[in-house]
Amino acid sequence: MIVDKLGRRFRNLRVSLTAACNYACTYCVPDGKRLVPAKNEMPATDLLKAVKLLQQAAGIDKLRITGGEPLVTPKFDDFLLGVMQLPLEDVSLTTNGQLLGKKRAVIRESGIKRINVSLDTLNPMRFKQIARGGDLHTVLENIDAMLEDGVRLKINMVPLRTQNQADVLAMLDYCLERGIELRYIELMRMGHLATGNGFQADFLSMAALLDIISEKYEFARTDAPYDSTAARFQIPGAGVFGIIANESEPFCRTCTRLRLSSDGYLYGCLSNSRRHSMQALLDLPSYQSLPKLQNILMGALADKQLAAFQGETTVMKFIGG
């Protein structure tokens, strides 16, 4: 097992199926241009080979399918059905929800039971301003469809001081009414927000979010798994919400996450642009590929921050947030 001096190892793998996205969210891309596929993106068969190798080399037992937007790529169906056959404790999906209705049949067939939907507002006008793509009505219909199918949903919201602060409570009300756990995600110093004044203008801290929520609800902090990124809070008789407080309460010291990009690079840390290619290993026999991959993973683990996220110009959507 590959372990660092803090006792961290890789357990959770994020696989970016594509860098392409049908949205152009303001906190992700500054110019409103939609992200396109990366050069040399791997087919589903190679991504599945890579996952199997990482299982053997690192003991990966949890996997999340990400993007870009994973549902826009034709490889989504084959990858989902393939990965659900692997001996993993948990497989989940993060999506903006726009295409969930079109993928409902394959989601049912696969048996996946956990989906996170990124949704920042229930206001149609603000939705257009933030997402710069898609339409809110379709997303809400698709959320209801997934609930009907027995999928356990979480909703991820990025609160922005200048754009959707007024929606913090409305989003929580919506989720509590439906038995959905809402995750507020503190804005991160990534991409165009790593420099300049944009981050400070829009950042809402965990303390600020809790102040807003306390205007309507009483809550108490509750337990979360050791390597969870979220602080979780229980509202008696109503439900649970979480805050991924990357700035306010860093979780680097317990991070077990590894990211595989759609073009075959491993990233050990979102706060480090160093990447490690594993494409050349996929066609080697295991007695050759596994030792090489274990050396790569030692380097990727060393890329992790010791205490807190430092900021990075890399865009998260490229590497599977």
N, C-alpha and C positions, 0 to 999 in steps of 0.2 A: 504494500500500500504506500502511496506517495503522500507524505505528510510534511508540513512545514513546522517551524519552531513554535508557532501559535497553536498547533494541533489541527490546522485546517487541511482539508483534502477536498478533492472534487467529487461531489455527489449529484449536483443538479446541473444538467446540461440544457442550454438554450440553443435550439437549432433554427437559424434563419433560413427559410426556404428560398427567399428572394429579397433583394434590396428594393424591389419595386413596390409602390404604394398608390392606391387610388385616392388618397387624401394628400394634402400638403399642409399639415397643421403648423400653426404659427410658431410653436415652441420647438418644432423639429427642423423646418426648412424656412429660411428667411425671405426667399424671393418668390414664394408661391408656386414654384415649379415642382411638379410631382416627381418623385424619385423613380428611377428606371432600373431594370435589372443590372447587376454588376457584370463585368466582363468575365467570361469563363465560369458562369454559374454551373454548379454540378447538377446532374440529373438525380432523380429520386433514388435510383439504384446505388449511386455512389454515396449519397448522403446516408443511406441506410447502412452501407458498408462501414462508413466512418463511425456511426453510432455504435455498431457492434464492436469495432476495435476499441472504442473508448470505454465501453462496458468492461472489456477484458483487461484493459491496461490500467483503468482508474477505479473500477467498481462503481461506475455511474448507475444510479438506481431511480432517478427521477428525470423526466424530460419535459420540456415545454417547447411547443412549436410556435415560432415567431416569424417576423419579417424584418423590414418592410411590412406588407400586408400579406400573410401567407395564403389567403384564399384567392388572390389574383393569379397565382401561378398554376399552370396545368399540372405540375408535379404534385400538388397538394393531395389529391385523392390517393395516388399510389403510395406516397410517403406515409400518410395517416394510416392507411390499412396495413402497411408493412410494419410500422413502428408499434402498432397495437398488438402485433404478434410476438414482440420481443419480451423477454423476462424482466420487465421494469415494474417497480412498485407503483409508479404513478406517471401518467401521461396527461398533459393539459395543453390548452391552446390559447393564445392571445390573438385577438382580432379586433378590428374596428366594427365588426358586426354587419357591415353593409351587404355582404354576400352570403350570410349564414343561411338565408332562405333557400338560395340556389344550391347550397351544399348540404341541405338538411338530410337527404337520403344517405349520402356517404357517411355523414356524422352518425346517423342511426346505425348503419351497417358496421361501422368501426367499433362501436361500444364505448367511445370516449365519453366521460361523465363530468369533466371539469373544463369550463371555458371562462376566460376573462375577456370582457368586452370593454374596450377603451371608449369612454363617452364623457364629454366634458361639460355638457349642458343639456337641459330639456327645452331651451328656448330656440325655436327654429332659426331666428335671425342670428343669434350668437353662434349657433352650430355652423352656419355657413361662414361666418367670419373667422372662426377658429379652425375648422376642418378644411375649408376651401375645397370641398368635394363631397359627393354623396348627398343623402337627404335623411333628416332625422326620423321621419315617419317610418321609413323602411327599417331602420335600425331598431326602433321600438317594437315594430311588428315581429322582427326576427328574435328579439329578446323574449317576447311572449311565446313564440314557437318553441324555443329551446327549453323554456320552463315547462311547457306542455309535454315535452319529450323526456322530462325528468333529469335534464342536465343541471348540475350545480353551477350557478353563475356567480361570478364576482364582477363588479364594475370598477374600472380604473378611471379616476378623474384627476386631471392635473389642474389644480386651482391657480388662477392667474389674477393678480391684483387688479389689472387694468381691463380684464376681459370677462371673467366669469365668477368673480368673488360673490356676486349676488345669487349664484346658483348653489352655493355650498350646502345650504339647508334644504333647498328643493330637491337636490339629488339624493340627499340622505333620506328624506321623506319617501321618495319614489322607491328606493331600495328596501327600506324597512317594510313598506306595504307589501312587497313581493317576496320577502324572505331572501333577498340578495345582500351579500356583504359588500359594502362600498369601501373601496380603497382610495384614499386621497394620496396622491403622489407629489411630494415636494418637487418643485422645479429643479432641474439639475444643470450644472455648469458644463453643458456639452454643446458641440457644434458652434453655432454663431453666438450662443449664450456664454461661452467660455471666456469671452472678452467683451469689453464695452459695457454699457449701462443697462442693457436689456434685462439681464438677470435680476438686478436689484429693483428695477421698476416693477417687475411682475411677481417676485418671490413672496409666497405666503408661508410662514413658518408653522410648525406643529402647534406652537403656543397660540398663534393667531387663529388657526383653524379651530382649536379647542375652545377658544373664547367665543367664536361665532356659534359653534354647536351648543355651548352652554346657555345661550340665549333661549333655547327651546327645550333641551334635553338634559337630564341628569345622567351621568355615566361614570363608570369606574374602569380602571385599567385591568385587563385580564391577561391570562397566560398566552404565550405564543411559543411555537417550536424554537429550539435553541438557535437554529440557523435561519430563522425567519427574518425577512427584511422589514416586516411591518410591526408597529406597535398596535395592539388591538384593545378595543374599548367596548364594554358591555353596557347597553342601555336596558335597564331592568324591564322585563316584560315586552320588549320591542325587538331587540336584535343586537347585532355586533357591527362595528365599523373599524377600519384600520387606517393608519397613516404610515406611509413609507417615508420616513423622515431622514432622508439621506444627508441633509445639512444639519438639522437640529439634533439628531440622535444617530450618528453614523454606526453602521453595522459591519464595517470592514473586518473587524477582528473575528467574526464568526462566519464570514462568507464562504460558501461551498460551491459557488457558481462558476461554470465554464461556458464559454460561448463559441459556437461553430458557425462561421459565416457561410453564406450560400456559395461562395467561391473557394471554400475549403481551408479557411484559416481559423486557427484557434486563438481566442483572446481570454487571458486569465483574469483581466480586470478592466472595467469600464473607464477607470481613471488612468489607463496606460495604453497608448496606441501601439505598443509592441504586439506583433502578431507572429504566429508560427504556422507554417503550411504543413498540412498532412496529406495533400493530394497524392504526392509521390509514394506514399505508403500503401495506398489502397490496393495495388496490384501485386504487392510482395507477399510471399508466404508468411504465416504468422510468426515463425521463429525469427524472421528478419524484421518484420514490421513492429512487433510488440516492444522489443528493447529500444528501438528508435523512438517510438511514440512515448514510452515512459521517460526518456530523456527530454523530449519536447515538453511533456507535462510538468516535469520538474522546473523547467524554465518558465512555463506559464504560471505555475503556482508562485514562483518568486516575483512575478510581476504585480502581485496583489499589494495594495496599500497596507501599512501596518495599523493605521488608526482611522483615517478618514479620507473620503473622496477629495481629490485635489483639483478636479476639473480636467476636461480633455476636449480638444477640438474635433475629435472623431464624432460623427453623427451616429447616435444609438441605433437608428433604423437600419444602418448598414450591417450591424453585427448582432442583431437579435436581442433587443432590450429585455 
